[in-house]
Amino acid sequence: MRAVDAVMECLKAEGVDVVFGYPGGANLPTYDAFVDAGIRHVLVRHEAGGGHAAEGYAKATGKVGVAFGTSGPGATNLVTPITDAMMDSVPCVFITGQVRTELLGTDGFQEADMMGITMPIVKHSFMLQHPLELPRMIHEAFHVARSGRPGPVVVDIPQDLSRAEIPYQPVTDVHLPGYQPTTEGNQKQIRQAAKALAAARRPVIYAGGGVISADASAQLTQLVREGGFPITCTLNGLGGYPAPDPHWLGMLGMHGTRAANYAMDEADLICAIGARFDDRITGKLSEFAPRAKFIHIDIDPAEISKNVPAHIPIVGDARNILERLVAEYRALEADRGRLEEWWQRIRGWQEKYPLRYEDSEDSEIKPQYAIQALYEATGGDAIVASDVGQHQMWAAQYFHFDRPRRWINSGGLGTMGFGLPAAMGAKVGRPDETVICISGDGSIQMNAQELATCAENGIDVKVFILNNGYLGMVRQWQELFWDGRYSQVDMGRFPDFVKLADAYGCTGVRLTDKTTLVQDVREAIATPGPVVVDVRVTREENTYPMIAPGAAARDMVG
Amino acid sequence: MLSLEQLEAAGGLRTGRKHVLSIVVENKPGVLTRIAGLFARRGFNIDTLTVGPTDDERTSRITLTVDGAMHPIDQVTKQLHKLVNVLKIRDLDPEDTVTRELALFKVAADGAQRGELMQICEIFRAKVVDVTRRSVTIEVTGTTDKIEAFEQMVRPFGLIEMMRTGEIAIARGRGET
């Protein structure tokens, strides 16, 4: 069989049920193999759409997302999704076509050095040198993508090698002597951590996306409830702990709640789980949590003490570690009363500084209210994929996620244009769920072409554009930190999103009245097929509260 | 529990000494680029780098020196460990390591100066490997210090050019590097 037919067999063996991709010259053999392979292929309208769709699929299902592209521009269009998957640790395999081996390095037509270009942004990459190696390579790619700290893997396949005839035998093992992720946390360290938690008087649990990758939500919830600890999650960790809940402080970081940020500031012990102390969390590093000791649980040893020195590092799988940590903690029979004073202080902040905004006096829709309306209309029972900007922060603040894999966003890289294709991938992976994309009038236009993919394939996503006619987050920064000198942030009046939706074969709706918003949203969601809702919101609304860039959590504004 | 000070000492801070990293990698294309890229991304300068085969044809050994006074190397070694093609890394302690470097010096020396030059070579156990009427080419092996000392000695003769391999290193004693 041809090497490409073997690739299809490998994909099936890996349990791949869908590929997002785009054909071209160098991957013609691969696309020929799709004809008989019996694997669902979603033809996207731009490779970046395919890449983000693979990410959305992976984030919603926990399975490896797969995207295909051809050589040259097809491959370079995947660079943003690959980087995005690297930053947010999303398990994805990207398979790109490459020019024939005799053309390699000659500036051949549609040649790009994909290995070279992607080297700093992949968990690992493979370039095929002999067709016989291909089946093993594909399995190794999946193994690396999904195990340890998940991430993107690129497989680059020269066109001539992909059509070579090979004897195919199923591969049942992988051989990667240099790749052995640590999954078992050290028991002594876990015991130390339990003791530290039992002794702490002002502890905070700080959980990130790693909890979701490790499917450790249940164990995290157990730990929090067992100890009666305050818990906060990062942007990527939302849904890792069921919100709202009495232990829940809300998200932390730049646009997190005051209660969460103040608690970090005054904590004597912070237990970080699958979180990486990003600058959007810590603010000014030298003033971050000045009184705290740190337990740091992460599967990636390179994250330990990268930004903040860990006093009790535990390397391994979060689920495995949390299970044992709960048991160790329980055995200590710590007195819950020691946390009473701490909780009183936290309750004080929560009462004094709830998330708030000034509602309009007329029928104008405040963007925060739009998110609240979405939450109410869905009862919170939806997968929400977000784009990047103010709407993303409002969604994170006002839509409460009570389960993992329901909040899909581009956290680390902050990729505008992520939302729609990610929602599309999520819907393909979880067809029975309501899938919503929350976007802005800026972000949506960075991958709006995927509306055609949704319409053609009956991928039923509901897109809510919080339309303020601005690149809102940049405008906010110009207002607050650049003396209100607005530069290139006014997006004007075009396009007409209702007409655009119509042209793409989707239903378009415009909403302008807050008094009927919840009902209107319900109707839009009930409308069959992909729907685009142009929600006209207050033009100049700021996302608050906020830790100014480079400032300390203590000095939150708004 | 480690104190903050101990952790900082063990963690990302500068150690203030030269580090010799001995890295065993899979013998595959692109591996060197991946390793060099990790240093470049952090703005680290690699002082010397040598690559050669090992006793197993499937692997190569990279010996790399970086200045720990200039760069915190702990984070970069952790990142190196994450590379799938990297099999083993050792941050060798200079006290317990034998290091050697080979250098070739082309020195301007006519008949009158050769005698003195030959004396210097003898002291350094250097070997003359090529002679013309107006130049002598000399091979020296040794530690970096020795090679730098030799350079100081021959420079006044007129150093035409110099080639150095960069250090290779092996752990002292019975154990494997």
Interface residues (C-beta under 8 A of the other chain):
Chain A: M115 G116 M119 P120 K123 H124 S125 M127 Q129 V144 L176 P177 G178 Y179 Q192 A196 K293 D300 P301 A302 S305 K306 P309 A310 H311 I312
Chain B: M1 L2 L4 L7 E8 G11 G12 V25 E26 P29 G30 T33 R34 G37 R41 D74 Q75 K78 Q79 H81 K82 L83 V84 N85 V86 L87
